[in-house]
Amino acid sequence: MMKSALTLILITMSTLAFGQQLQFNGQLVDTIFITSDRNAYQFDDAGTTIGTAEIISIAFVHVENQYIIDQFYRDEYIQTFRPDTIKHEAKVHKSKIGKKLDLKKIESLLTSLSPRENNPDLFTQIDRTKLKGFLTEKQIRKIAKRHEVNWYFQKKYSSRKQNIEFFKGCKSIDTLKIYLSERFDTAGYVMVTDYSNTINICISTNEAEYRFEGKYPNPIRQPWYNHSDTSQSFGQGMPNLMINQSLYELLPKNFLLKETISYEALVNDYITWYLGRREMKL
């Protein structure tokens, strides 16, 4: 009897982990297509653009009743418009094709992209344990050095007490709250014509298509843009750190631009903002 009960529990846990078609906006999700693309216009006579894209497709397989990696490849490309040409060199990650994915990670991403999650309190989405692991004196000094303002901490410019107060101020929860309330601009849609650094998430259901974009130069991709309403010229801003966190957990290791949505990226941007707030020349 006990053995039968244990077997039932294991089957139930396995079903929750892998088997079940998820929903988005009340519609069954067939495919999630994620593309990272980084390219730059070369300003030459041929009008050349050189770029790299990485694409992963997560599909629901009805026969197996689970989501798997359907496509996964990286594409190096060169495109010109005088003449109109494009050259590709794709590398398929064959060992990952057909891999089963954790249902909870997919569900977390879908939940974060839901319209009801729009404009949440960003501070409540911070994992303070993870944050503490990255927001250290060592990391503050590292980012200051990157911006060539680490001279500020030298003895001839500041005392030990001043440095302690500086690091304490950067680690302050109240200061972090100010950053989260001020840093991300949702008023418009940013456009850069000669450089692209973008992550797109496309959700295909049994009824519709939904597209979300996180792009440069927005810090850590915030806000994301919802392009699902095709009647609008530009997307609707969606400030939501849970999109970053859930997408980071879902994407394979070393996926192109994955580091830009990490906790370390958040902390580094916060430290940079704090250096500017303290009127250190960046």
N, C-alpha and C positions, 0 to 999 in steps of 0.2 A: 504493500500500500504506500509506504513512504517512498519507495523507489519510483512508483508511478507518479506521485505528486512532484518529485524532484524533476522527472522527465518533462512534465507539463510546464513547470517553471522555466526550464532551460529552453523549451520550444517557444514559449511566450516571449522570453528575453530576446531570442534570436529573431523573432518576427518583428519586434519593436526596433531592433537594430538595423534590419535590412529590408524586410518585406512590408510594403504598403505604399500605394501611390499617394503622394502628397497633393495638397491643394494650395492654390494662390488665388485670392479674390473669389473663393468658392468654386474654382475651376481646377480640374485635374492637370497636374504638371507633367508634361511629356518629356521636355528637354530643357536643360539649363546650359546656355552657351556663354562662356567667359573668354574674352579676348583682351590681352594686354598689347598695346602697340606704342612703339617709340620710334619717331622718325624726325629727320631734319632736312629742310630745303637747302640746297647747296649754292644757290645764287650764281649758277654758271649758265652758259649759252644754251645748253640742252634742257635747262629747267629740271635738274636732277633732284630727286628725293631718295635718300638712303634710310632704310629702316629695318626694324626687327619686330616681329609679332609672335606672340605665343597664344595658342588657341587650345581650349579644352572643352569638350562637349560631354555633358552628363545626361544620360538617357535612361528612361524607365523601360525595362524589358519585361513585357507582360508574361512571357513564358516562365521567367525566373522570379517574377514578382519582386523586383528590386532595381535600384539605380546602379548603373555601372559607368565607367569611363568609356565612352563610345569613340571619341577622337581625342588625340593629344599630340600636338606637334609644334615646333618652332620654325618660323619662316624668316629667312634673311632675304631682303628684296631691294632692288634698285629700279626706280621708275623715272622715266623722262617724258616730257610732252613736246619736245622738238628733236626728233620725231616721237610719236606716241608709242612708247615701249615699256615693258616691264619684265624683269628677270627675277626668278624665284629660286631659292635653294632651301628646301624644307627638310627638317630632321624629325622623323616620327619617333615618339617615345614608345616603342613597341611593347616594352615590358609592362607598361601601365595600362595598355588597352585591355578592356574586359574586367578591370579591377572593380570589386564591389565597394560601395561607399557607405559610410555611416549615415543612417537616416536622420539622426539627431542633428548632425552638422548641416545637412541640406535644409532641414526644417528651420534651423536657427537663421540661416541666410534668408529664406523666404519670409519668415516673420519680421526680420529687420527691414525688409523692403516693402512691407505692407503699408498702405497709405495711413493706417491708423497709428503708425509709429512716427509720423511726421512731427518735426519740431519738439522732440522730447527734451527733458532736462538732461543735458549732456553729462553733468557731474555725477548723476546717479548711475551712469553707464561705465564709470571708471572702476576698474579693478585695482583698488588701492595697494594690494599686495604686489601685483605686477608692477604698478607704478613705482613703488618704493624700491623695487629691484633695479630699475633703470635710473631713477632720479637720485643720483649720488653726487658727492663732491667731485669724484673722479670724472664723472660724465659732464658735469658743469664746466670743469677745467678743460676737458677735451673739446667741447663745443666752443668755448671761449678762444681756445687756440686755433680752431678751424677758422674763426672770424678775425683772428689776429688781434685779439683784445685781452689775451691772457697776461699781458704786462700789468694789468690792473691789480693782480694778486701779489706782485712783487713787493718786498719790504719797503722800498723807497717810495712806493705809491700808496700803499695801504698797510695798516697794522693787522696783526693776527685777529684782534677783536673785530675789526671792520670786515675782515674776510669771513669770520664765523657768522656775523650778522647777515652778510650777503648770501651765503649758502643757506642759512636758515630762512631768509626771505623767499628764496627760490623754491624751497621745499614746503612752503606754507600752503595749506589747503585753501585759505582765503585768496591767496594770489592765484592759485590754479583756477578757482571759480571765476575770477575776473578774466583770465585768459580765455576760458571756455565761453564766456558771455560776449567777448569782444572780437575774437580772432576770426570767426568764419562769417563771410559776407554772403547773405542770401538775397541781396537786393537785385542782382542782375545775373547775366550769363557771361562768363569770361571767354574771350576768343583770342587765340594766337595763331597767326597765319603761316609762320615759317618753321614752326616746331610743334610736334605733337607728342604727348606723354599721357596716355589715356587707358583706363580700364573700363570695358563695357560688359554689362551683365544682361543677357537676353533670356527671358523666360517664355517658353512656348507651352501653352496649355491646349486643351481640347477645343477652346473657343477663341483664343486671342493671343497676341504677342505683346510682351512688355519689355521695355529697354531702359536701363539705368546706366548712367555715365559718371565716372569719377575722373577728373582731369586736372592737368597742369594749367595754370599755376596755383590752383587752390591748394592750401596747405593740407597735407595728409588726405587729399581727395575730398575734403569737406568744403561746402556741402556736395553731396551727390545730386545728380539731376535725373528727374523722372521724365523720360521722353515718350511715355506710353500714350499720351494724348497727342496724336499726330496732327491735330488741328492747330496746335501751338507751334510757333516758330522755334522757341527755345524751351528747354526743359524747366520743370518746377524744382526749385532747390529743396533738398532734403538733408538737413544737418542731423546726422545720426552716427555715432561712433560704433553702434552695434553692427552696422553694415561692414565696417572695417574689421572688427573683431571676428565676426562669423565667417567672412570671406577669407580672412587670413588662416583660420582653422581648417577651412575646407580645401584650399588650394594646395597642390603638391609642393614639396620643398624646392626652393630655387626657381619657382615660377616667376616669369618676367614681371618686374615692378612690384612683386609681393612685399618687398621690404618697405615700400612707401606707405603701406597701410598697417605697419606693425606698431607695437607699443613703443619701441625704441624711436620710431619716426615721430610719434606723438610727443614723446619726452624731448627729443632734440628740437622740435619746432617750438615747444613751450620754453625751453631754455633760451633759444634764440630770441623769442619774443621778450623774455624777461631781461636779457642783456640790453635790448633796446629800451625797455621801460626804465631801466636804471641809467639811461643816457650814455651807455658805452658805445662809442663810434663803431658801427658795423660796416 
